[in-house]
Amino acid sequence: MLGVATSKPFMSRIKQSFSHLGQQMEQAVKRGLDRHVRLGVTGISGAGKTAFITSLVNQILNGESQFLPAWQVLEQGRFLGAKLAPQPDLTLQPFDYSGAVGKLKQGHWPPSTHSISEIRLLLRYQPSKGLAGQFGQPITLTLDIIDYPGEWLLDLPLLGQEYAQWCAEVWPELNRGAWQEHSRSWCQKVRALEGNEDNSVINELASEYAELLKTLKQQYGASLLQPGRALLPGELAGAPALAWFPLPPSLLERLSEESPLRQTLSQRFSAYCDEVVEPFFRHYFAKLDRQVVLVDCLSALNHGRDQTEQLALTLSRLSHSFHYGPGSMLTRLFRPRIDKVLFAASKADHITADQQPALLQLMHSLLKESRRQPKYFGTEIETLVLSAINATEQAKVSSAQNQSVIKGRDLDGQWRVRYPGEVPRRLPDADFWQQQGFDFSGFMPPLWQGDEPLPQMRMDYAMQFLLGDKMR
């Protein structure tokens, strides 16, 4: 009896192992047949990742051709439908689509991303090409959408840096004019260090540095904030791997290699890269096939020159973190690479329609450096101006100029008619900021009960770019 009793858990583990192996083999076959896409949705915090994923899933599940004319598989009548499926990785938090929809029905935006999440959809369609198209056999495309905090994305460039190199890059950013007054006190404390400080002093300064980053993000619109886990530490809260900060290059030059301060900060920087950033990159980011990078240009313009220029710098550094390159059967099976990247300027409903071409040109200006890396390796890139969930309506104000405006509910719930201002077509020079008058403020979600697809702008173009070639 003892032998029988102990064999059950053993047999259970054997069955689980075979089940897991079967799932891996099934995914490998689908990837080889080009019927499986892993889509990453990333961006700087506040750019609307949760809204984008919610809208994308909603359009796929409920979209109609009159609302999505650019999505060819639907417009051609070949799309047979879609359904949600159990997520493949049970160690990840599921993306709460139903919860997000519930929040929108209640008139509230869904909460922002605080951890990695995943959602899987099965898209059924009738192919128009190949043997399957000739024989009329429907095909199912498996779509995995992976969402993760934008703060974690900002850590990827650390993998190619040493501690001293990182300090040389990040220290000037702490002293930008827009937030120099707020960061001055902390920077002065660090400049006064002698190099023999113990862990208690280091830990205290690291804690103050994390608070400084949060303030620069929330109140001053800064985007290049590292380490990203200092903003969302999660299980790392209080861990030594997160207790580090930059030193001014002038102080680093004076400190010897044996300096306790320099050694401690360098070791913690390396541990963070090896134990936190690299596993995240290896397990999740490097396995993506396609990428959406959402960019909130309007909030940066609202804050001013330093924030807008830093946003361009942030995008440039992030571009070097992607694994670019066109796909093939072997790379899909064993070493997936991102073969398409969509750079999307979000919240286009916050400006008038006549300003949307200018926003697209501004995106091109901000992404000038970021676009070179993927183009070199053959990755197909697209830049769009879109609104995942329209919170406003376009309107006109009767006047001599017949002024274009937008209409929506402010965050206090009151209906407003507003002209937000003109969007510059390129990264403006210093003189521009003396006379700019932007008002790109937020709005409440639309009044929506779920009986129709979510109102959106150009999501069909995004869907065609990201999925169109897989559903021919």
C-alpha positions as a Markdown table, in Angstrom:
| # | Residue | x | y | z |
|---|---|---|---|---|
| 1 | Met | 0.0 | 0.0 | 0.0 |
| 2 | Leu | 2.9 | 2.3 | 0.8 |
| 3 | Gly | 4.2 | 1.8 | -2.7 |
| 4 | Val | 0.9 | 2.6 | -4.3 |
| 5 | Ala | 0.5 | 5.7 | -2.2 |
| 6 | Thr | 3.9 | 7.2 | -3.0 |
| 7 | Ser | 3.5 | 6.4 | -6.8 |
| 8 | Lys | 0.6 | 8.7 | -7.3 |
| 9 | Pro | 2.5 | 12.0 | -6.8 |
| 10 | Phe | 5.3 | 10.6 | -9.0 |
| 11 | Met | 2.9 | 9.6 | -11.8 |
| 12 | Ser | 1.2 | 13.0 | -11.4 |
| 13 | Arg | 4.6 | 14.7 | -11.9 |
| 14 | Ile | 5.3 | 12.6 | -15.0 |
| 15 | Lys | 1.9 | 13.5 | -16.5 |
| 16 | Gln | 2.6 | 17.2 | -15.8 |
| 17 | Ser | 6.0 | 17.0 | -17.4 |
| 18 | Phe | 4.6 | 15.4 | -20.5 |
| 19 | Ser | 1.8 | 18.0 | -20.6 |
| 20 | His | 4.3 | 20.8 | -20.4 |
| 21 | Leu | 6.5 | 19.2 | -23.0 |
| 22 | Gly | 3.4 | 18.8 | -25.3 |
| 23 | Gln | 2.6 | 22.5 | -24.9 |
| 24 | Gln | 6.1 | 23.5 | -25.8 |
| 25 | Met | 6.1 | 21.3 | -28.8 |
| 26 | Glu | 2.7 | 22.6 | -29.9 |
| 27 | Gln | 4.0 | 26.2 | -29.6 |
| 28 | Ala | 7.2 | 25.3 | -31.5 |
| 29 | Val | 5.1 | 23.8 | -34.4 |
| 30 | Lys | 2.8 | 26.9 | -34.5 |
| 31 | Arg | 5.8 | 29.2 | -34.5 |
| 32 | Gly | 7.5 | 27.2 | -37.3 |
| 33 | Leu | 4.3 | 27.4 | -39.3 |
| 34 | Asp | 4.0 | 31.1 | -38.7 |
| 35 | Arg | 0.8 | 30.7 | -36.7 |
| 36 | His | 1.9 | 32.1 | -33.4 |
| 37 | Val | 2.7 | 35.7 | -32.6 |
| 38 | Arg | 4.1 | 37.1 | -29.3 |
| 39 | Leu | 3.4 | 40.8 | -29.2 |
| 40 | Gly | 5.0 | 43.0 | -26.6 |
| 41 | Val | 3.3 | 46.3 | -25.6 |
| 42 | Thr | 5.7 | 48.7 | -24.0 |
| 43 | Gly | 6.2 | 52.4 | -23.6 |
| 44 | Ile | 7.0 | 55.1 | -21.1 |
| 45 | Ser | 4.7 | 55.0 | -18.1 |
| 46 | Gly | 1.5 | 56.9 | -18.7 |
| 47 | Ala | 1.5 | 56.4 | -22.5 |
| 48 | Gly | -1.6 | 54.2 | -22.3 |
| 49 | Lys | -0.4 | 50.5 | -22.5 |
| 50 | Thr | -3.4 | 49.2 | -20.5 |
| 51 | Ala | -5.9 | 51.2 | -22.6 |
| 52 | Phe | -4.1 | 50.0 | -25.8 |
| 53 | Ile | -4.3 | 46.3 | -24.9 |
| 54 | Thr | -7.9 | 46.6 | -23.7 |
| 55 | Ser | -8.9 | 48.2 | -27.0 |
| 56 | Leu | -6.9 | 45.8 | -29.1 |
| 57 | Val | -8.6 | 42.8 | -27.5 |
| 58 | Asn | -12.0 | 44.5 | -27.7 |
| 59 | Gln | -11.6 | 45.2 | -31.4 |
| 60 | Ile | -10.5 | 41.7 | -32.2 |
| 61 | Leu | -13.4 | 40.1 | -30.2 |
| 62 | Asn | -16.1 | 42.6 | -31.3 |
| 63 | Gly | -14.8 | 44.7 | -34.2 |
| 64 | Glu | -16.9 | 45.4 | -37.2 |
| 65 | Ser | -15.7 | 46.2 | -40.7 |
| 66 | Gln | -17.2 | 49.7 | -40.7 |
| 67 | Phe | -15.1 | 50.6 | -37.7 |
| 68 | Leu | -11.9 | 48.8 | -38.8 |
| 69 | Pro | -11.7 | 49.3 | -42.6 |
| 70 | Ala | -7.9 | 49.1 | -42.7 |
| 71 | Trp | -7.8 | 45.6 | -41.1 |
| 72 | Gln | -8.0 | 43.6 | -44.4 |
| 73 | Val | -8.9 | 40.2 | -43.1 |
| 74 | Leu | -12.1 | 41.7 | -41.6 |
| 75 | Glu | -12.8 | 44.0 | -44.5 |
| 76 | Gln | -12.5 | 41.1 | -47.0 |
| 77 | Gly | -14.9 | 39.0 | -45.0 |
| 78 | Arg | -12.3 | 36.3 | -44.2 |
| 79 | Phe | -12.2 | 36.8 | -40.4 |
| 80 | Leu | -14.3 | 34.1 | -38.8 |
| 81 | Gly | -14.0 | 35.3 | -35.2 |
| 82 | Ala | -11.8 | 35.1 | -32.1 |
| 83 | Lys | -12.0 | 34.0 | -28.5 |
| 84 | Leu | -9.9 | 34.3 | -25.4 |
| 85 | Ala | -7.9 | 31.2 | -24.4 |
| 86 | Pro | -6.0 | 30.1 | -21.3 |
| 87 | Gln | -2.6 | 31.9 | -21.0 |
| 88 | Pro | 0.4 | 29.7 | -21.7 |
| 89 | Asp | 2.5 | 30.8 | -18.7 |
| 90 | Leu | 0.7 | 30.1 | -15.5 |
| 91 | Thr | 3.5 | 31.9 | -13.5 |
| 92 | Leu | 2.4 | 35.2 | -15.0 |
| 93 | Gln | -0.4 | 37.4 | -13.8 |
| 94 | Pro | -3.2 | 37.3 | -16.4 |
| 95 | Phe | -4.1 | 40.6 | -18.1 |
| 96 | Asp | -7.4 | 41.6 | -16.5 |
| 97 | Tyr | -9.4 | 42.3 | -19.7 |
| 98 | Ser | -12.8 | 41.9 | -18.1 |
| 99 | Gly | -11.7 | 44.1 | -15.1 |
| 100 | Ala | -10.6 | 46.8 | -17.5 |
| 101 | Val | -13.8 | 46.6 | -19.4 |
| 102 | Gly | -15.8 | 46.8 | -16.2 |
| 103 | Lys | -13.9 | 50.0 | -15.1 |
| 104 | Leu | -14.6 | 51.6 | -18.5 |
| 105 | Lys | -18.3 | 50.9 | -18.2 |
| 106 | Gln | -18.2 | 52.6 | -14.8 |
| 107 | Gly | -16.6 | 55.7 | -16.3 |
| 108 | His | -13.1 | 55.1 | -15.0 |
| 109 | Trp | -9.8 | 54.4 | -16.6 |
| 110 | Pro | -8.4 | 50.9 | -15.8 |
| 111 | Pro | -5.4 | 50.9 | -13.5 |
| 112 | Ser | -1.8 | 51.2 | -14.8 |
| 113 | Thr | 0.5 | 48.2 | -15.3 |
| 114 | His | 2.4 | 47.2 | -12.1 |
| 115 | Ser | 3.8 | 43.8 | -13.2 |
| 116 | Ile | 4.2 | 41.5 | -16.2 |
| 117 | Ser | 0.9 | 40.2 | -17.5 |
| 118 | Glu | -0.2 | 38.1 | -20.4 |
| 119 | Ile | -3.4 | 37.4 | -22.4 |
| 120 | Arg | -3.9 | 34.9 | -25.3 |
| 121 | Leu | -6.4 | 35.1 | -28.1 |
| 122 | Leu | -7.2 | 32.6 | -30.9 |
| 123 | Leu | -8.0 | 34.3 | -34.2 |
| 124 | Arg | -9.9 | 32.1 | -36.7 |
| 125 | Tyr | -9.7 | 33.2 | -40.4 |
| 126 | Gln | -10.1 | 32.0 | -43.9 |
| 127 | Pro | -6.7 | 32.2 | -45.8 |
| 128 | Ser | -6.6 | 33.8 | -49.2 |
| 129 | Lys | -3.2 | 32.2 | -50.2 |
| 130 | Gly | -1.4 | 29.0 | -50.1 |
| 131 | Leu | -2.7 | 25.4 | -49.9 |
| 132 | Ala | -5.1 | 26.2 | -47.0 |
| 133 | Gly | -6.6 | 28.9 | -49.1 |
| 134 | Gln | -7.0 | 26.6 | -52.1 |
| 135 | Phe | -8.7 | 23.9 | -50.0 |
| 136 | Gly | -10.8 | 26.3 | -48.0 |
| 137 | Gln | -9.5 | 25.2 | -44.6 |
| 138 | Pro | -9.7 | 27.8 | -41.9 |
| 139 | Ile | -6.6 | 28.6 | -39.9 |
| 140 | Thr | -6.2 | 29.6 | -36.3 |
| 141 | Leu | -3.6 | 32.3 | -35.4 |
| 142 | Thr | -2.4 | 32.2 | -31.7 |
| 143 | Leu | -1.8 | 35.7 | -30.4 |
| 144 | Asp | 0.0 | 36.2 | -27.1 |
| 145 | Ile | 0.0 | 39.8 | -25.8 |
| 146 | Ile | 2.6 | 40.6 | -23.1 |
| 147 | Asp | 2.3 | 43.7 | -21.0 |
| 148 | Tyr | 4.9 | 44.9 | -18.6 |
| 149 | Pro | 5.7 | 48.2 | -16.8 |
| 150 | Gly | 7.4 | 50.9 | -18.8 |
| 151 | Glu | 9.7 | 51.5 | -15.9 |
| 152 | Trp | 11.2 | 48.0 | -16.4 |
| 153 | Leu | 11.7 | 48.7 | -20.0 |
| 154 | Leu | 14.0 | 51.6 | -19.1 |
| 155 | Asp | 16.5 | 49.2 | -17.5 |
| 156 | Leu | 17.3 | 47.2 | -20.6 |
| 157 | Pro | 20.0 | 49.7 | -21.8 |
| 158 | Leu | 21.9 | 48.9 | -18.5 |
| 159 | Leu | 22.9 | 45.5 | -19.9 |
| 160 | Gly | 25.5 | 47.0 | -22.2 |
| 161 | Gln | 27.0 | 49.4 | -19.6 |
| 162 | Glu | 29.5 | 49.5 | -16.8 |
| 163 | Tyr | 28.7 | 51.4 | -13.6 |
| 164 | Ala | 31.0 | 54.3 | -14.4 |
| 165 | Gln | 29.6 | 54.6 | -17.9 |
| 166 | Trp | 26.1 | 54.7 | -16.6 |
| 167 | Cys | 27.0 | 57.5 | -14.1 |
| 168 | Ala | 28.5 | 59.6 | -16.8 |
| 169 | Glu | 25.2 | 59.4 | -18.8 |
| 170 | Val | 22.6 | 59.7 | -16.0 |
| 171 | Trp | 24.3 | 62.4 | -13.8 |
| 172 | Pro | 23.8 | 65.3 | -16.3 |
| 173 | Glu | 20.1 | 64.3 | -16.6 |
| 174 | Leu | 19.6 | 64.8 | -12.9 |
| 175 | Asn | 20.9 | 68.3 | -13.3 |
| 176 | Arg | 18.6 | 69.4 | -16.2 |
| 177 | Gly | 17.2 | 72.8 | -15.7 |
| 178 | Ala | 13.6 | 71.7 | -15.4 |
| 179 | Trp | 14.2 | 69.7 | -12.2 |
| 180 | Gln | 17.6 | 71.0 | -11.0 |
| 181 | Glu | 16.1 | 72.9 | -8.1 |
| 182 | His | 14.4 | 69.8 | -6.8 |
| 183 | Ser | 17.4 | 67.5 | -7.3 |
| 184 | Arg | 20.0 | 70.0 | -6.0 |
| 185 | Ser | 19.9 | 68.9 | -2.4 |
| 186 | Trp | 20.4 | 65.2 | -3.1 |
| 187 | Cys | 23.1 | 65.9 | -5.6 |
| 188 | Gln | 25.0 | 68.0 | -3.1 |
| 189 | Lys | 24.9 | 65.2 | -0.5 |
| 190 | Val | 26.4 | 62.8 | -3.0 |
| 191 | Arg | 29.1 | 65.3 | -4.1 |
| 192 | Ala | 30.2 | 65.6 | -0.5 |
| 193 | Leu | 30.9 | 61.8 | -0.1 |
| 194 | Glu | 34.5 | 60.9 | 0.7 |
| 195 | Gly | 34.5 | 57.2 | -0.5 |
| 196 | Asn | 34.7 | 55.3 | 2.7 |
| 197 | Glu | 31.0 | 55.5 | 3.7 |
| 198 | Asp | 29.3 | 52.4 | 5.2 |
| 199 | Asn | 26.2 | 50.6 | 4.1 |
| 200 | Ser | 23.9 | 52.7 | 6.3 |
| 201 | Val | 24.8 | 55.9 | 4.5 |
| 202 | Ile | 24.7 | 54.2 | 1.1 |
| 203 | Asn | 21.2 | 52.7 | 1.8 |
| 204 | Glu | 19.8 | 56.0 | 3.0 |
| 205 | Leu | 21.0 | 57.9 | -0.1 |
| 206 | Ala | 19.7 | 55.1 | -2.3 |
| 207 | Ser | 16.3 | 55.4 | -0.6 |
| 208 | Glu | 16.3 | 59.2 | -1.1 |
| 209 | Tyr | 17.3 | 58.7 | -4.7 |
| 210 | Ala | 14.3 | 56.4 | -5.3 |
| 211 | Glu | 12.0 | 59.1 | -3.9 |
| 212 | Leu | 13.7 | 61.7 | -6.1 |
| 213 | Leu | 13.0 | 59.6 | -9.2 |
| 214 | Lys | 9.3 | 59.2 | -8.2 |
| 215 | Thr | 9.0 | 63.0 | -7.8 |
| 216 | Leu | 10.7 | 63.7 | -11.1 |
| 217 | Lys | 8.4 | 61.3 | -12.8 |
| 218 | Gln | 5.1 | 62.3 | -11.2 |
| 219 | Gln | 5.5 | 66.1 | -10.9 |
| 220 | Tyr | 8.1 | 67.0 | -13.5 |
| 221 | Gly | 7.5 | 64.6 | -16.4 |
| 222 | Ala | 10.9 | 63.0 | -16.5 |
| 223 | Ser | 11.2 | 59.8 | -18.5 |
| 224 | Leu | 14.9 | 58.6 | -18.3 |
| 225 | Leu | 14.7 | 57.2 | -14.8 |
| 226 | Gln | 17.0 | 54.3 | -13.8 |
| 227 | Pro | 16.9 | 51.9 | -12.1 |
| 228 | Gly | 13.3 | 51.4 | -13.2 |
| 229 | Arg | 12.6 | 49.1 | -10.2 |
| 230 | Ala | 13.2 | 52.0 | -7.9 |
| 231 | Leu | 9.8 | 53.3 | -9.1 |
| 232 | Leu | 8.1 | 49.9 | -8.8 |
| 233 | Pro | 10.3 | 47.7 | -6.6 |
| 234 | Gly | 7.8 | 44.9 | -5.9 |
| 235 | Glu | 9.6 | 42.0 | -4.1 |
| 236 | Leu | 12.9 | 43.9 | -4.4 |
| 237 | Ala | 11.8 | 46.6 | -1.8 |
| 238 | Gly | 14.7 | 46.9 | 0.7 |
| 239 | Ala | 17.0 | 44.5 | -1.1 |
| 240 | Pro | 20.7 | 45.5 | -1.5 |
| 241 | Ala | 20.4 | 44.9 | -5.3 |
| 242 | Leu | 18.2 | 48.0 | -5.5 |
| 243 | Ala | 20.2 | 50.1 | -3.1 |
| 244 | Trp | 22.5 | 52.0 | -5.5 |
| 245 | Phe | 22.6 | 55.4 | -7.2 |
| 246 | Pro | 24.9 | 57.4 | -9.5 |
| 247 | Leu | 28.0 | 59.2 | -8.5 |
| 248 | Pro | 29.2 | 62.4 | -10.3 |
| 249 | Pro | 31.9 | 61.6 | -12.8 |
| 250 | Ser | 34.3 | 64.1 | -11.1 |
| 251 | Leu | 34.0 | 62.1 | -7.8 |
| 252 | Leu | 34.5 | 58.8 | -9.6 |
| 253 | Glu | 37.7 | 60.1 | -11.0 |
| 254 | Arg | 39.0 | 60.9 | -7.5 |
| 255 | Leu | 38.0 | 57.6 | -6.0 |
| 256 | Ser | 40.4 | 54.6 | -6.3 |
| 257 | Glu | 39.2 | 51.2 | -7.4 |
| 258 | Glu | 39.5 | 50.1 | -3.8 |
| 259 | Ser | 37.2 | 52.7 | -2.5 |
| 260 | Pro | 34.5 | 51.0 | -0.4 |
| 261 | Leu | 31.8 | 53.4 | -1.8 |
| 262 | Arg | 32.8 | 52.7 | -5.4 |
| 263 | Gln | 33.1 | 49.0 | -4.9 |
| 264 | Thr | 29.7 | 48.7 | -3.1 |
| 265 | Leu | 27.8 | 50.7 | -5.7 |
| 266 | Ser | 29.5 | 48.9 | -8.6 |
| 267 | Gln | 28.8 | 45.5 | -7.2 |
| 268 | Arg | 25.2 | 46.3 | -6.6 |
| 269 | Phe | 24.8 | 47.8 | -10.1 |
| 270 | Ser | 26.3 | 44.6 | -11.5 |
| 271 | Ala | 24.1 | 42.4 | -9.3 |
| 272 | Tyr | 21.0 | 44.3 | -10.4 |
| 273 | Cys | 21.9 | 43.8 | -14.1 |
| 274 | Asp | 22.7 | 40.1 | -13.6 |
| 275 | Glu | 19.9 | 39.1 | -11.3 |
| 276 | Val | 17.1 | 41.4 | -12.2 |
| 277 | Val | 17.4 | 42.9 | -15.7 |
| 278 | Glu | 19.1 | 40.0 | -17.6 |
| 279 | Pro | 16.5 | 37.4 | -16.5 |
| 280 | Phe | 13.7 | 39.7 | -17.5 |
| 281 | Phe | 15.3 | 40.2 | -20.8 |
| 282 | Arg | 16.0 | 36.5 | -21.4 |
| 283 | His | 12.6 | 35.1 | -20.2 |
| 284 | Tyr | 10.3 | 37.7 | -21.7 |
| 285 | Phe | 11.6 | 40.5 | -23.8 |
| 286 | Ala | 14.0 | 38.5 | -26.0 |
| 287 | Lys | 11.2 | 36.1 | -26.9 |
| 288 | Leu | 9.0 | 38.7 | -28.5 |
| 289 | Asp | 8.2 | 38.6 | -32.3 |
| 290 | Arg | 6.7 | 42.1 | -32.6 |
| 291 | Gln | 6.7 | 45.2 | -30.5 |
| 292 | Val | 4.5 | 48.2 | -29.9 |
| 293 | Val | 6.2 | 51.2 | -28.3 |
| 294 | Leu | 3.6 | 53.8 | -27.1 |
| 295 | Val | 4.8 | 57.4 | -26.8 |
| 296 | Asp | 3.0 | 60.2 | -25.0 |
| 297 | Cys | 4.4 | 63.2 | -26.8 |
| 298 | Leu | 1.7 | 65.5 | -25.6 |
| 299 | Ser | 2.5 | 65.2 | -21.9 |
| 300 | Ala | 6.1 | 65.9 | -22.6 |
| 301 | Leu | 5.2 | 69.0 | -24.5 |
| 302 | Asn | 3.0 | 70.1 | -21.7 |
| 303 | His | 5.9 | 70.0 | -19.2 |
| 304 | Gly | 8.4 | 71.8 | -21.4 |
| 305 | Arg | 11.7 | 71.7 | -23.3 |
| 306 | Asp | 13.8 | 69.5 | -21.0 |
| 307 | Gln | 11.1 | 66.8 | -20.8 |
| 308 | Thr | 10.6 | 66.7 | -24.6 |
| 309 | Glu | 14.3 | 66.5 | -25.3 |
| 310 | Gln | 14.7 | 63.8 | -22.6 |
| 311 | Leu | 11.9 | 61.8 | -24.2 |
| 312 | Ala | 13.8 | 61.8 | -27.5 |
| 313 | Leu | 17.0 | 60.6 | -25.6 |
| 314 | Thr | 15.0 | 57.9 | -23.8 |
| 315 | Leu | 13.6 | 56.5 | -27.1 |
| 316 | Ser | 17.1 | 56.5 | -28.6 |
| 317 | Arg | 18.6 | 54.5 | -25.8 |
| 318 | Leu | 15.7 | 52.0 | -25.8 |
| 319 | Ser | 16.0 | 51.3 | -29.5 |
| 320 | His | 19.3 | 49.6 | -28.9 |
| 321 | Ser | 17.7 | 47.1 | -26.5 |
| 322 | Phe | 15.5 | 45.4 | -29.1 |
| 323 | His | 16.6 | 42.2 | -30.8 |
| 324 | Tyr | 15.9 | 43.3 | -34.4 |
| 325 | Gly | 16.0 | 41.2 | -37.5 |
| 326 | Pro | 13.6 | 39.7 | -40.1 |
| 327 | Gly | 12.1 | 36.3 | -39.1 |
| 328 | Ser | 12.7 | 32.9 | -40.7 |
| 329 | Met | 11.6 | 29.4 | -39.7 |
| 330 | Leu | 14.8 | 28.7 | -37.7 |
| 331 | Thr | 14.7 | 32.0 | -35.8 |
| 332 | Arg | 11.0 | 31.6 | -35.1 |
| 333 | Leu | 11.6 | 28.2 | -33.6 |
| 334 | Phe | 14.8 | 28.8 | -31.6 |
| 335 | Arg | 15.8 | 32.5 | -31.5 |
| 336 | Pro | 12.9 | 34.8 | -32.1 |
| 337 | Arg | 13.6 | 38.3 | -33.2 |
| 338 | Ile | 11.4 | 41.4 | -33.5 |
| 339 | Asp | 10.7 | 41.7 | -37.1 |
| 340 | Lys | 8.1 | 44.6 | -36.8 |
| 341 | Val | 8.0 | 47.6 | -34.5 |
| 342 | Leu | 5.1 | 50.0 | -34.2 |
| 343 | Phe | 6.0 | 53.4 | -32.7 |
| 344 | Ala | 2.6 | 54.9 | -31.8 |
| 345 | Ala | 2.0 | 58.5 | -30.6 |
| 346 | Ser | -0.9 | 57.8 | -28.2 |
| 347 | Lys | -3.8 | 60.0 | -27.1 |
| 348 | Ala | -4.4 | 61.6 | -30.5 |
| 349 | Asp | -8.0 | 62.3 | -29.3 |
| 350 | His | -6.5 | 65.0 | -27.1 |
| 351 | Ile | -5.8 | 67.3 | -30.1 |
| 352 | Thr | -7.8 | 68.5 | -33.0 |
| 353 | Ala | -7.8 | 66.6 | -36.2 |
| 354 | Asp | -5.9 | 69.3 | -38.1 |
| 355 | Gln | -3.0 | 68.9 | -35.6 |
| 356 | Gln | -2.6 | 65.1 | -36.0 |
| 357 | Pro | -0.3 | 65.4 | -39.1 |
| 358 | Ala | 2.0 | 67.7 | -37.0 |
| 359 | Leu | 2.0 | 65.1 | -34.2 |
| 360 | Leu | 3.1 | 62.5 | -36.7 |
| 361 | Gln | 6.0 | 64.7 | -37.9 |
| 362 | Leu | 7.0 | 65.4 | -34.3 |
| 363 | Met | 7.2 | 61.6 | -33.7 |
| 364 | His | 9.5 | 61.3 | -36.7 |
| 365 | Ser | 11.7 | 64.0 | -35.3 |
| 366 | Leu | 11.8 | 62.4 | -31.8 |
| 367 | Leu | 12.5 | 59.0 | -33.3 |
| 368 | Lys | 15.2 | 60.0 | -35.8 |
| 369 | Glu | 17.9 | 58.2 | -33.8 |
| 370 | Ser | 15.7 | 55.4 | -32.6 |
| 371 | Arg | 14.6 | 54.4 | -36.2 |
| 372 | Arg | 18.1 | 53.8 | -37.5 |
| 373 | Gln | 18.9 | 50.7 | -35.4 |
| 374 | Pro | 15.9 | 48.6 | -36.5 |
| 375 | Lys | 16.2 | 49.7 | -40.2 |
| 376 | Tyr | 19.9 | 48.6 | -40.3 |
| 377 | Phe | 18.9 | 45.1 | -39.3 |
| 378 | Gly | 16.0 | 44.9 | -41.7 |
| 379 | Thr | 13.1 | 45.3 | -39.2 |
| 380 | Glu | 10.0 | 46.8 | -40.6 |
| 381 | Ile | 8.9 | 49.8 | -38.7 |
| 382 | Glu | 5.8 | 52.0 | -38.7 |
| 383 | Thr | 4.9 | 55.2 | -37.0 |
| 384 | Leu | 1.3 | 56.0 | -36.3 |
| 385 | Val | -0.8 | 58.6 | -34.5 |
| 386 | Leu | -3.6 | 56.8 | -32.8 |
| 387 | Ser | -6.1 | 56.8 | -29.9 |
| 388 | Ala | -6.8 | 53.4 | -28.4 |
| 389 | Ile | -9.9 | 54.6 | -26.7 |
| 390 | Asn | -11.4 | 57.9 | -27.8 |
| 391 | Ala | -12.3 | 60.1 | -24.9 |
| 392 | Thr | -13.3 | 63.2 | -26.9 |
| 393 | Glu | -15.2 | 64.2 | -30.0 |
| 394 | Gln | -14.2 | 66.6 | -32.7 |
| 395 | Ala | -16.2 | 69.8 | -32.9 |
| 396 | Lys | -16.3 | 73.3 | -34.3 |
| 397 | Val | -16.8 | 76.6 | -32.6 |
| 398 | Ser | -18.8 | 79.2 | -34.6 |
| 399 | Ser | -16.5 | 82.1 | -35.2 |
| 400 | Ala | -14.8 | 84.0 | -38.0 |
| 401 | Gln | -12.2 | 81.3 | -38.3 |
| 402 | Asn | -14.6 | 78.4 | -37.6 |
| 403 | Gln | -12.2 | 77.1 | -34.9 |
| 404 | Ser | -11.7 | 73.3 | -34.6 |
| 405 | Val | -12.0 | 72.1 | -31.0 |
| 406 | Ile | -12.4 | 68.9 | -29.0 |
| 407 | Lys | -15.2 | 68.1 | -26.6 |
| 408 | Gly | -15.0 | 65.7 | -23.7 |
| 409 | Arg | -15.4 | 65.3 | -19.9 |
| 410 | Asp | -12.6 | 66.7 | -17.8 |
| 411 | Leu | -11.1 | 64.6 | -15.0 |
| 412 | Asp | -13.7 | 66.4 | -12.7 |
| 413 | Gly | -16.5 | 64.9 | -14.8 |
| 414 | Gln | -17.5 | 68.3 | -16.4 |
| 415 | Trp | -18.1 | 68.6 | -20.1 |
| 416 | Arg | -15.5 | 71.0 | -21.7 |
| 417 | Val | -14.9 | 72.4 | -25.1 |
| 418 | Arg | -11.2 | 73.1 | -25.6 |
| 419 | Tyr | -8.7 | 74.1 | -28.2 |
| 420 | Pro | -5.5 | 72.4 | -26.9 |
| 421 | Gly | -3.0 | 74.3 | -29.0 |
| 422 | Glu | -0.8 | 73.7 | -32.0 |
| 423 | Val | 1.7 | 70.8 | -32.0 |
| 424 | Pro | 5.2 | 71.6 | -33.3 |
| 425 | Arg | 6.2 | 69.5 | -36.3 |
| 426 | Arg | 9.8 | 68.9 | -35.0 |
| 427 | Leu | 11.7 | 69.1 | -31.8 |
| 428 | Pro | 11.5 | 72.8 | -31.1 |
| 429 | Asp | 14.4 | 75.1 | -30.4 |
| 430 | Ala | 14.9 | 77.1 | -27.2 |
| 431 | Asp | 13.0 | 80.2 | -28.3 |
| 432 | Phe | 9.8 | 78.2 | -29.0 |
| 433 | Trp | 9.2 | 77.4 | -25.3 |
| 434 | Gln | 9.0 | 81.0 | -24.3 |
| 435 | Gln | 5.7 | 81.4 | -26.1 |
| 436 | Gln | 4.1 | 78.0 | -26.3 |
| 437 | Gly | 0.6 | 77.6 | -24.8 |
| 438 | Phe | -0.3 | 73.9 | -24.7 |
| 439 | Asp | -3.3 | 72.5 | -22.8 |
| 440 | Phe | -3.1 | 68.8 | -23.5 |
| 441 | Ser | -4.8 | 67.8 | -20.3 |
| 442 | Gly | -6.5 | 64.5 | -19.5 |
| 443 | Phe | -10.1 | 63.4 | -20.0 |
| 444 | Met | -12.5 | 60.9 | -18.5 |
| 445 | Pro | -13.3 | 57.8 | -20.6 |
| 446 | Pro | -16.2 | 58.0 | -23.0 |
| 447 | Leu | -19.7 | 57.1 | -21.9 |
| 448 | Trp | -19.7 | 53.5 | -23.0 |
| 449 | Gln | -21.9 | 50.5 | -22.0 |
| 450 | Gly | -20.1 | 47.7 | -23.9 |
| 451 | Asp | -22.9 | 47.1 | -26.5 |
| 452 | Glu | -20.5 | 48.4 | -29.3 |
| 453 | Pro | -16.8 | 48.2 | -29.8 |
| 454 | Leu | -14.7 | 50.7 | -28.0 |
| 455 | Pro | -14.5 | 54.0 | -29.9 |
| 456 | Gln | -11.0 | 54.4 | -31.3 |
| 457 | Met | -8.8 | 56.1 | -33.8 |
| 458 | Arg | -6.5 | 54.2 | -36.3 |
| 459 | Met | -6.4 | 51.0 | -34.2 |
| 460 | Asp | -7.3 | 49.2 | -37.5 |
| 461 | Tyr | -4.0 | 50.5 | -39.1 |
| 462 | Ala | -2.1 | 49.2 | -36.1 |
| 463 | Met | -3.8 | 45.8 | -36.3 |
| 464 | Gln | -3.1 | 45.5 | -40.0 |
| 465 | Phe | 0.6 | 46.3 | -39.5 |
| 466 | Leu | 1.0 | 43.9 | -36.6 |
| 467 | Leu | -1.2 | 41.0 | -37.8 |
| 468 | Gly | -2.1 | 41.6 | -41.5 |
| 469 | Asp | 0.8 | 39.6 | -43.0 |
| 470 | Lys | 0.0 | 36.6 | -40.7 |
| 471 | Met | -3.6 | 36.4 | -41.8 |
| 472 | Arg | -3.3 | 36.4 | -45.6 |
